[in-house]
Amino acid sequence: MNASTTGQTPGTAYPFGATYSSGTVGALEFHQLPVEPDEGLPQTFDCLIGGTAYDFGLYANLDAADDPPQTLYDLAAPSRISAPTPPPGYLVLRVVRLGPEGPHVEFLRKLVAEPELVHHTERLAIRLLEARLARGNLNGRGHYGSRIVIGVAQLWA
């Protein structure tokens, strides 16, 4: 995998761990997508994964009202509580596979940050591991403490 817009080294394994195993997906090698939270959302970037070019688009649907820019929202699903409350919003990821036959939308879906949840496209597995978004990073740049960690793995070789 390489991130053409961030200068990341191709094939770099990223901090959240290279391999994930579970009974549902087997052993997959996940790499962190080059999301730059300080650049704000919406955001787009291109990546080469297993020799195939992909265009990723990420945006947030969030009811932030008039909160100060430093206000952080945790978009992860609440866990281990008796009366679950919905998160204040969610992230949406669009994945377009680029190829000689033209662009093909493989994935356009709300992401949910749950430990064992793996989203699947035709050729990729996707996990949202962390989704903390600052009000200041909605349609704006700056360092407000946002952190978005999305892993991607190739399903076929």
N, CA and C of each residue as an Amber inpcrd file, in Angstrom:
protein
   471
   0.8500000  -1.1690000   0.0000000   0.0000000   0.0000000   0.0000000
   0.8840000   1.2160000   0.0000000   0.4980000   2.2430000  -0.7330000
   1.2120000   3.4980000  -0.5880000   0.2290000   4.6370000  -0.6880000
   0.5700000   5.7030000  -0.0650000  -0.3050000   6.8700000  -0.0520000
   0.3390000   7.9440000  -0.9020000  -0.2140000   8.1960000  -2.0530000
   0.4170000   9.1160000  -2.9850000   0.3330000  10.5580000  -2.5380000
  -0.6150000  10.9140000  -1.6880000  -0.7550000  12.3200000  -1.3210000
  -0.0750000  12.6630000  -0.0100000   0.4480000  11.6930000   0.7230000
   1.0340000  12.0030000   2.0150000   2.5240000  11.7150000   2.0840000
   3.0890000  11.1330000   1.0580000   4.5010000  10.8310000   1.0630000
   4.8560000   9.6260000   1.9220000   3.8920000   8.8160000   2.3190000
   4.1670000   7.6190000   3.0970000   4.9520000   6.6260000   2.2310000
   5.7830000   5.8490000   2.8630000   6.5630000   4.8420000   2.1570000
   5.6760000   3.6570000   1.7990000   5.7290000   3.1920000   0.5270000
   4.9200000   2.0360000   0.1460000   5.2250000   0.8320000   1.0340000
   4.1800000   0.1030000   1.3910000   4.3420000  -1.1110000   2.1660000
   4.5650000  -0.8870000   3.6490000   4.4850000   0.3620000   4.1220000
   4.7100000   0.6490000   5.5250000   3.6100000   0.0400000   6.3790000
   4.0000000  -0.6540000   7.4330000   3.0100000  -1.1370000   8.4080000
   2.7970000   0.0010000   9.3980000   1.5810000   0.2250000   9.7750000
   1.2450000   1.3650000  10.6090000   1.0050000   0.9580000  12.0450000
   0.9620000   1.9230000  12.9790000   1.0420000   1.6610000  14.4010000
   0.0160000   0.7190000  15.0120000  -1.1770000   0.5900000  14.4620000
  -2.1830000  -0.1870000  15.1720000  -2.0090000  -1.6810000  14.9930000
  -0.9700000  -2.1050000  14.3520000  -0.6900000  -3.5370000  14.2050000
  -0.9360000  -4.0000000  12.7940000  -0.0830000  -4.8490000  12.3080000
  -0.1450000  -5.2620000  10.9180000  -1.1300000  -6.3950000  10.6630000
  -1.3350000  -7.2580000  11.6470000  -2.1670000  -8.4270000  11.3860000
  -3.3220000  -8.4890000  12.3720000  -4.4710000  -8.8210000  11.8530000
  -5.6680000  -8.9550000  12.6770000  -6.2790000 -10.3060000  12.3660000
  -6.5520000 -11.0810000  13.3890000  -7.1720000 -12.3870000  13.1880000
  -8.4670000 -12.4670000  13.9720000  -9.4660000 -13.0510000  13.3520000
 -10.7080000 -13.3540000  14.0560000 -11.3500000 -14.5120000  13.3370000
 -12.3190000 -15.1100000  13.9540000 -12.9980000 -16.2410000  13.3310000
 -13.7550000 -15.8490000  12.0880000 -14.1110000 -14.5670000  11.9450000
 -14.9350000 -14.1580000  10.8120000 -14.1220000 -13.7330000   9.6020000
 -12.9330000 -13.1690000   9.8040000 -12.1750000 -12.6820000   8.6500000
 -10.8610000 -13.4100000   8.4350000 -10.4640000 -14.2890000   9.3500000
  -9.1820000 -14.9470000   9.2140000  -8.0620000 -13.9560000   9.4760000
  -6.8700000 -14.2480000   8.9860000  -5.7220000 -13.3660000   9.1840000
  -5.6150000 -12.4090000   8.0060000  -5.7390000 -11.1320000   8.2970000
  -5.6080000 -10.0940000   7.2810000  -4.5460000  -9.1060000   7.7290000
  -3.8160000  -8.5580000   6.7980000  -2.8090000  -7.5540000   7.1100000
  -3.4060000  -6.1720000   6.8710000  -3.7270000  -5.4880000   7.9630000
  -4.3160000  -4.1460000   7.8760000  -3.2230000  -3.0950000   7.9320000
  -3.4090000  -2.0500000   7.1340000  -2.5260000  -0.8900000   7.1330000
  -3.3820000   0.3480000   7.3600000  -2.8150000   1.3090000   8.0600000
  -3.5570000   2.5250000   8.3720000  -3.6570000   3.4230000   7.1450000
  -4.8700000   3.8680000   6.8490000  -5.0550000   4.8190000   5.7610000
  -4.4760000   6.1720000   6.1700000  -3.9930000   6.9520000   5.2130000
  -3.3230000   8.2200000   5.5240000  -4.2890000   9.3800000   5.7790000
  -5.2170000   9.1920000   6.6950000  -6.1250000  10.2710000   7.0730000
  -5.3240000  11.2980000   7.8710000  -5.4720000  12.5540000   7.5340000
  -4.7910000  13.6490000   8.2330000  -5.8440000  14.4830000   8.9530000
  -6.1750000  14.1510000  10.2050000  -7.2500000  14.8490000  10.9020000
  -7.0640000  16.3650000  10.9780000  -5.8150000  16.8330000  11.0770000
  -5.5780000  18.2690000  11.1520000  -5.9240000  18.9960000   9.8550000
  -6.0840000  18.2630000   8.7650000  -6.4970000  18.8610000   7.4930000
  -8.0060000  19.0660000   7.4400000  -8.7140000  18.4990000   8.3930000
 -10.1640000  18.6610000   8.4680000 -10.9080000  17.7050000   7.5560000
 -12.2170000  17.7080000   7.7250000 -13.1080000  16.8930000   6.9050000
 -14.1050000  17.8130000   6.2320000 -14.5050000  17.5220000   5.0160000
 -14.2200000  16.3220000   4.2230000 -12.7780000  16.2980000   3.7300000
 -12.3530000  15.0740000   3.3520000 -10.9820000  14.8410000   2.9350000
 -10.9490000  13.7340000   1.8920000 -10.0590000  13.8700000   0.9180000
  -9.8680000  12.8150000  -0.0810000  -8.3710000  12.5210000  -0.2090000
  -8.0670000  11.2870000  -0.5830000  -6.6850000  10.9000000  -0.8270000
  -6.6890000   9.6460000  -1.6920000  -5.5870000   9.4300000  -2.3990000
  -5.4090000   8.2550000  -3.2590000  -4.4250000   7.3130000  -2.6020000
  -4.6580000   6.0080000  -2.7700000  -3.7400000   4.9860000  -2.2680000
  -3.6130000   3.8880000  -3.3020000  -2.4380000   3.3080000  -3.3740000
  -2.1930000   2.1420000  -4.1990000  -2.1570000   0.9450000  -3.2580000
  -3.1040000   0.0070000  -3.4390000  -3.1980000  -1.1640000  -2.5710000
  -3.1070000  -2.4040000  -3.4400000  -2.0520000  -3.1640000  -3.2450000
  -1.8550000  -4.3900000  -4.0180000  -1.8320000  -4.1570000  -5.5130000
  -1.2590000  -3.0390000  -5.9480000  -1.1770000  -2.7400000  -7.3720000
  -2.4320000  -2.1000000  -7.9550000  -3.4560000  -1.8800000  -7.1510000
  -4.6970000  -1.2570000  -7.6200000  -4.8270000   0.1240000  -7.0000000
  -5.1470000   1.1130000  -7.8250000  -5.3210000   2.4840000  -7.3420000
  -6.7420000   2.6830000  -6.8210000  -6.8330000   3.3310000  -5.6560000
  -8.1150000   3.6430000  -5.0390000  -8.1640000   5.1170000  -4.6810000
  -9.3490000   5.6780000  -4.7840000  -9.6090000   7.0420000  -4.3400000
 -10.5080000   6.9320000  -3.1070000 -10.0770000   7.4970000  -1.9850000
 -10.8410000   7.4620000  -0.7430000 -11.3880000   8.8510000  -0.4550000
 -12.6170000   8.9160000  -0.0400000 -13.2410000  10.1610000   0.3980000
 -13.8420000   9.9360000   1.7690000 -13.6370000  10.8740000   2.6790000
 -14.1100000  10.7270000   4.0480000 -14.7840000  12.0180000   4.4770000
 -15.9780000  11.8910000   5.0420000 -16.6310000  13.0700000   5.6050000
 -17.3830000  12.6770000   6.8660000 -17.7740000  13.6950000   7.6280000
 -18.4940000  13.4600000   8.8780000 -19.8940000  14.0200000   8.7760000
 -20.8260000  13.3040000   9.3690000 -22.1880000  13.7880000   9.5450000
 -22.3340000  13.9600000  11.0500000 -22.3840000  15.2130000  11.4940000
 -22.2990000  15.4990000  12.9120000 -23.1250000  16.7260000  13.2460000
 -23.8850000  16.6510000  14.3080000 -24.6430000  17.7940000  14.7860000
 -23.7910000  18.5090000  15.8220000 -23.0100000  19.5010000  15.3820000
 -22.0600000  20.1770000  16.2580000 -22.5600000  21.5280000  16.7420000
 -23.6350000  22.0290000  16.2000000 -24.2290000  23.3100000  16.6080000
 -23.1730000  24.4010000  16.6880000 -23.1570000  25.1240000  17.7830000
 -22.2310000  26.2520000  17.9510000 -21.1610000  25.9610000  18.9890000
 -20.7430000  24.7060000  19.0920000 -19.7310000  24.3270000  20.0640000
 -18.3900000  24.9660000  19.7120000 -17.5250000  25.1950000  20.7250000
 -16.1980000  25.7490000  20.4450000 -15.3580000  24.7810000  19.6150000
 -14.3610000  25.2830000  18.8730000 -13.5480000  24.4370000  17.9880000
 -12.8430000  23.2830000  18.7000000 -12.5010000  23.4230000  19.9730000
 -11.7830000  22.3710000  20.6990000 -12.6990000  21.2520000  21.2000000
 -14.0020000  21.3840000  21.0230000 -14.9260000  20.3510000  21.4810000
 -14.6780000  19.0680000  20.7040000 -14.4050000  17.9650000  21.4250000
 -14.1500000  16.6650000  20.8110000 -15.3930000  15.7980000  20.9040000
 -15.7060000  15.1310000  19.8010000 -16.8290000  14.1960000  19.7410000
 -16.2700000  12.8080000  19.4940000 -16.6720000  11.8560000  20.3130000
 -16.2740000  10.4770000  20.1130000 -17.3610000   9.8080000  19.2920000
 -17.0380000   9.4250000  18.0550000 -18.0170000   8.8430000  17.1480000
 -18.0600000   7.3220000  17.2310000 -17.3550000   6.7550000  18.2040000
 -17.3730000   5.3020000  18.3870000 -18.6990000   4.8820000  19.0080000
 -19.1070000   3.6870000  18.6910000 -20.3350000   3.1450000  19.2700000
 -20.1290000   2.9210000  20.7650000 -21.0940000   3.3160000  21.5920000
 -20.9420000   3.0770000  23.0320000 -20.9160000   1.5810000  23.3180000
 -20.1170000   1.1980000  24.2910000 -20.0320000  -0.2330000  24.5970000
 -20.2610000  -0.4770000  26.0850000 -20.7710000  -1.6540000  26.3880000
 -20.9600000  -2.1350000  27.7510000 -21.7590000  -1.1790000  28.6210000
 -22.8060000  -0.6160000  28.0900000 -23.7040000   0.1800000  28.9170000
 -25.0970000  -0.3970000  28.7720000 -25.8760000  -0.2840000  29.8390000
 -27.1900000  -0.9270000  29.8190000 -28.1880000  -0.2100000  28.9200000
 -28.0890000   1.1130000  28.8140000 -28.9980000   1.8730000  27.9560000
 -28.1680000   2.6200000  26.9210000 -27.8960000   1.9860000  25.7800000
 -27.0220000   2.6230000  24.7890000 -27.6020000   3.9340000  24.2710000
 -26.7110000   4.8740000  24.0640000 -27.0840000   6.1440000  23.4610000
 -26.3170000   6.2720000  22.1590000 -26.9260000   6.8160000  21.1550000
 -26.2250000   6.9190000  19.8750000 -25.0960000   7.9440000  19.9420000
 -24.0260000   7.7230000  19.1820000 -22.9660000   8.7270000  19.1110000
 -23.5230000   9.9980000  18.4730000 -22.8270000  11.1340000  18.6360000
 -23.3400000  12.4110000  18.1260000 -23.3130000  12.5350000  16.6030000
 -22.7360000  11.5670000  15.9350000 -22.6480000  11.5850000  14.4810000
 -21.8520000  10.3820000  14.0080000 -21.4190000  10.4410000  12.7640000
 -20.6890000   9.3150000  12.2100000 -19.8260000   9.7630000  11.0420000
 -18.8870000   8.8980000  10.6720000 -18.0480000   9.1110000   9.4950000
 -18.6180000   8.3200000   8.3350000 -18.4580000   8.8510000   7.1390000
 -18.8510000   8.1570000   5.9160000 -17.6000000   8.0200000   5.0580000
 -17.3730000   6.8070000   4.5640000 -16.2170000   6.5330000   3.7120000
 -16.6980000   6.1080000   2.3350000 -16.0760000   6.7060000   1.3110000
 -16.3270000   6.3210000  -0.0810000 -15.0240000   5.7790000  -0.6320000
 -15.0900000   4.5970000  -1.2440000 -13.9140000   3.9730000  -1.8510000
 -14.2190000   3.7470000  -3.3240000 -13.4020000   4.3370000  -4.1830000
 -13.5520000   4.1860000  -5.6320000 -12.3070000   3.5010000  -6.1610000
 -12.5110000   2.3610000  -6.8200000 -11.3960000   1.6550000  -7.4680000
 -11.1930000   2.2720000  -8.8380000  -9.9540000   2.6540000  -9.1230000
  -9.6150000   3.2490000 -10.4100000  -9.0140000   2.1740000 -11.2970000
  -9.3700000   2.1680000 -12.5560000  -8.8330000   1.1490000 -13.4510000
  -9.0680000   1.5150000 -14.8990000  -8.6020000   0.6570000 -15.8130000
  -8.7100000   0.9390000 -17.2400000 -10.1600000   1.0340000 -17.7170000
 -11.0800000   0.3530000 -17.0310000 -12.4890000   0.4100000 -17.4200000
 -13.1980000   1.6180000 -16.8230000 -12.4560000   2.4400000 -16.0720000
 -13.0240000   3.6320000 -15.4460000 -13.1950000   3.4420000 -13.9530000
 -13.6150000   4.4970000 -13.2610000 -13.7930000   4.3930000 -11.8170000
 -14.9980000   3.5260000 -11.4490000 -14.8540000   2.7850000 -10.3490000
 -15.9230000   1.9060000  -9.8730000 -16.0830000   2.1080000  -8.3640000
 -17.2530000   2.5710000  -7.9260000 -17.5040000   2.7620000  -6.4990000
 -17.6640000   1.3890000  -5.8480000 -16.7400000   1.0630000  -4.9380000
 -16.7870000  -0.2210000  -4.2310000 -17.4620000  -0.1080000  -2.8850000
 -17.4600000   1.0860000  -2.3100000 -17.9260000   1.2240000  -0.9340000
 -18.3840000   2.6530000  -0.7150000 -19.5650000   2.8270000  -0.1720000
 -20.0690000   4.1300000   0.2490000 -20.9700000   3.8470000   1.4360000
 -20.4200000   4.0590000   2.6400000 -21.1420000   3.5910000   3.8150000
 -20.7100000   4.3460000   5.0640000 -21.6140000   4.3650000   6.0270000
 -21.3050000   4.8690000   7.3570000 -20.3680000   3.8710000   8.0200000
 -19.3260000   4.3940000   8.6780000 -18.3930000   3.5420000   9.4060000
 -18.7570000   3.5280000  10.8840000 -18.5870000   2.3860000  11.4970000
 -18.8490000   2.2370000  12.9250000 -17.5730000   1.7320000  13.5820000
 -17.1690000   2.4030000  14.6520000 -15.9700000   1.9960000  15.3790000
 -16.3560000   1.0000000  16.4630000 -16.2340000  -0.2660000  16.1380000
 -16.4560000  -1.3550000  17.0930000 -15.2770000  -2.3000000  16.9450000
 -14.7900000  -2.8510000  18.0470000 -13.5550000  -3.6450000  17.9960000
 -13.5380000  -4.7700000  16.9700000 -14.6190000  -5.4830000  16.7980000
 -14.6070000  -6.6490000  15.9120000 -15.2930000  -6.4240000  14.5660000
 -15.7870000  -5.2200000  14.3140000 -16.5370000  -4.9740000  13.0920000
 -15.6020000  -4.7060000  11.9130000 -15.7360000  -5.5110000  10.8780000
 -14.9550000  -5.3370000   9.6570000 -15.9350000  -5.1230000   8.5090000
 -15.7910000  -3.9920000   7.8270000 -16.6050000  -3.7040000   6.6480000
 -15.9010000  -4.3190000   5.4440000 -16.6760000  -4.8030000   4.4630000
 -16.0810000  -5.4360000   3.2810000 -16.5160000  -4.7270000   2.0080000
 -15.5590000  -4.5550000   1.0920000 -15.8670000  -4.1270000  -0.2670000
 -15.6520000  -5.3650000  -1.1310000 -15.6420000  -5.1740000  -2.4300000
 -15.3750000  -6.3090000  -3.3120000 -13.9770000  -6.8720000  -3.0910000
 -13.0010000  -5.9870000  -2.7960000 -11.6090000  -6.4180000  -2.7220000
 -10.8910000  -6.0200000  -1.4420000 -11.5600000  -5.2690000  -0.5690000
 -10.9060000  -4.7470000   0.6240000 -11.7080000  -5.0520000   1.8910000
 -10.9980000  -5.0990000   3.0080000 -11.6120000  -5.1370000   4.3350000
 -11.2310000  -3.8270000   5.0160000 -12.1810000  -3.2310000   5.7250000
 -11.9780000  -1.9070000   6.3200000 -12.4190000  -1.9580000   7.7800000
 -11.6080000  -1.3720000   8.6580000 -11.9480000  -1.2670000  10.0780000
 -11.7490000   0.1680000  10.5390000 -12.7460000   0.6980000  11.2090000
 -12.6000000   1.9950000  11.8630000 -12.2350000   1.7110000  13.3070000
 -11.0220000   2.0920000  13.6930000 -10.5310000   1.7910000  15.0310000
 -10.7390000   2.9400000  16.0060000 -10.6580000   4.1590000  15.5040000
 -10.8350000   5.3170000  16.3720000 -11.4310000   6.4500000  15.5660000
 -12.3780000   7.1520000  16.1820000 -13.0310000   8.2770000  15.5080000
 -13.3490000   9.3520000  16.5400000 -12.3650000  10.2050000  16.7890000
 -12.5730000  11.3780000  17.6470000 -12.4030000  12.5970000  16.7630000
 -13.4260000  13.3970000  16.6910000 -13.4270000  14.5410000  15.7840000
 -13.6920000  15.8180000  16.5560000 -12.8380000  16.8160000  16.3310000
 -13.0050000  18.1240000  16.9560000 -13.8880000  19.0080000  16.0830000
 -14.6810000  19.8190000  16.7110000 -15.5670000  20.7530000  16.0020000
 -14.7760000  21.6200000  15.0240000 -13.5650000  22.0210000  15.4020000
 -12.7350000  22.8700000  14.5490000 -12.2680000  22.1970000  13.2710000
 -12.3110000  20.8670000  13.2190000 -11.8970000  20.1430000  12.0210000
 -13.0510000  19.8140000  11.0860000 -14.2350000  20.3070000  11.4010000
 -15.3590000  20.2020000  10.4630000 -15.2350000  21.3560000   9.4870000
 -14.9030000  21.0550000   8.2570000 -14.6970000  22.0700000   7.2200000
 -13.6040000  23.0580000   7.5830000 -12.6230000  22.6120000   8.3760000
 -11.5420000  23.5150000   8.7390000 -10.2890000  22.7770000   9.1470000
  -9.1570000  23.4480000   8.9320000  -7.8590000  22.8970000   9.3070000
  -7.4800000  23.3620000  10.7040000  -6.5530000  22.6310000  11.3020000
  -6.0070000  23.0270000  12.5930000  -5.7940000  21.8380000  13.4910000
  -4.9860000  22.0570000  14.5150000  -4.6980000  20.9890000  15.4700000
  -5.5930000  21.1690000  16.6920000  -6.6590000  20.3760000  16.7320000
  -7.6310000  20.4520000  17.8220000  -7.7320000  19.1370000  18.5800000
  -6.9520000  18.1390000  18.2090000  -6.9780000  16.8620000  18.9050000
  -7.7890000  15.7800000  18.2210000  -8.2240000  16.0130000  16.9840000
  -8.9430000  14.9720000  16.2540000  -8.0310000  13.7740000  16.0290000
  -8.6210000  12.5960000  16.0480000  -7.8600000  11.3710000  15.7550000
  -8.7920000  10.4000000  15.0430000  -8.4110000  10.0390000  13.8190000
  -9.2000000   9.1070000  13.0160000  -8.2520000   8.0190000  12.5360000
  -8.5360000   6.7820000  12.9210000  -7.6900000   5.6640000  12.5530000
  -8.5500000   4.6430000  11.8050000  -8.2360000   4.4630000  10.5240000
  -8.9530000   3.5190000   9.6700000  -7.9290000   2.5540000   9.0820000
  -8.1970000   1.2680000   9.2180000  -7.3140000   0.2540000   8.6540000
  -7.9350000  -0.3590000   7.4150000  -7.0780000  -0.7320000   6.4680000
  -7.5330000  -1.3750000   5.2380000  -6.6460000  -2.5790000   4.9630000
  -7.2720000  -3.6580000   4.4900000  -6.5410000  -4.8810000   4.1290000
  -7.0590000  -5.3750000   2.8000000  -6.1760000  -5.9540000   2.0300000
  -6.5520000  -6.5430000   0.7380000  -7.1390000  -7.9180000   0.9880000
  -8.2940000  -8.1960000   0.3940000  -8.9560000  -9.4930000   0.5720000
  -8.4480000 -10.5620000  -0.3810000  -7.8210000 -10.1750000  -1.4600000
  -7.3180000 -11.1490000  -2.4330000  -5.9520000 -10.6920000  -2.8830000
  -5.1540000 -11.6140000  -3.3770000  -3.7950000 -11.2770000  -3.8140000
  -3.7220000 -11.1140000  -5.3020000
